Amino acid sequence: MNVEGRSEQDLGDTRQPRELSESQQPSEREEEARKIRRLQVMISMVMSVIGQDPNLTIEEASELAAGAKRAALAMFPDKELAFDILYKPRLQRLMNERFRLQ
C-alpha cells in the first residue's frame, strides 16, 4: 500500500535515513532468511527426534521443545506469539501422538 509515495516498508523504518536503509536491506533480508531457515531446520530436527527416538522420555521431549523455543526467541526476540502460533501446536500434537497424552 502506498501512502503519499511511500511504501509500507518505508513507513515502518523510521530509524535510518532512506539511503542507508536501502543499502542495508539486501544484507538484512539475507540474514533474516538465514535465521528463518536455521529455525525451520532446528524445529524439523527436534520433531524428528521426538517422533523417532524410541528411548526418549516425555521429560526429555519436553526439554527439547523448551530448548527449541528458547533458541527461537534468541534468534527472534519479541516473537513469542509467532512461535506459539506456528510451532507450539505442531510440537504439542507430536507429543500427544508420541506419548499418547490426553
N, C-alpha and C positions, 0 to 999 in steps of 0.2 A: 504494500500500500504506500503510495507516495503522498506526502503532505508537504505542500509548498516546495516541491522539487527534491525533497529529502526522502530517502528510503527508511524503512523501519530500523535497519542496521545503523544508519547514521543517527537516528533519534535515540537509540539505545546506548550509543557510545559517546558520552559527553566528556569523558576523562581526557581524551587526547585530541590534539589538532587533527584535522582531516588528512593532511599529507602524511603524517607519521602513522596514523591508523591504517591507511591504505597500504603502506609499505610493509607493515607487520601482519596484515591479515592473512596472507598465504601461509606464513610460518605458524601463526597461531592456529589456523584451521588444521594444518598438518599435525601439529602437536595434539590438538583435541581429538583428531581422528585416530592417532596412535593410542591415546589413552582410552578411547572408547573401544577400540579393537582389543587392547590389553584386558579391559574389563570383561568383554564378551568371552575371550579365551579363558580367563580365570573362572568365570561363572560356569562355563562349559566343563572345565576340568573338575570343579567342585561337584557339579551334578553327576559327572561320570563316576567319581569316587564314591559318592553317596549311593548311587544306584547299583554299582557293580562290586564293591568290596564286600565279600561275604563275612569278613571278620569285624567290620565296622560296627561299633555300638551306637545307640541313639545319642549318647552324650558326645561321642566323638563327631558324629554327623552334625549335631547342634553347634559344636565348636567350629567346625569347618564353615558352616553357614554364617556364624557370627564373625569369623575372621574375614570372610568374603565381604561382608557388609562394612567392616572396619576399613578394609583395603579400598573398597569403592568410595567410601567417604573421604579417605585420604587423597584419592585422585580427584574427586569431585566434591569439595566441601559444599555444604548447604544444599545437597541434592538428595537428602534422605527420603523425601517424599517420592522422588523419581525411583529410587531403589525399591521402596516399599510397594510401588505400583507395578514396576517391571519385573523384579527378580524375586521378591519375597513370596508371592503366590506360587511361583514355579518351585522354589525350594520347599515350601510347605507341602505342596501337592506331592512332590517326590518323597519327602519324609513320611507323609501319610501312607503312600503306597508301599514304600520300602519296609516300614516298621509296623504296618497295619494299625495305625493310630485312628482314633475316633470311633 
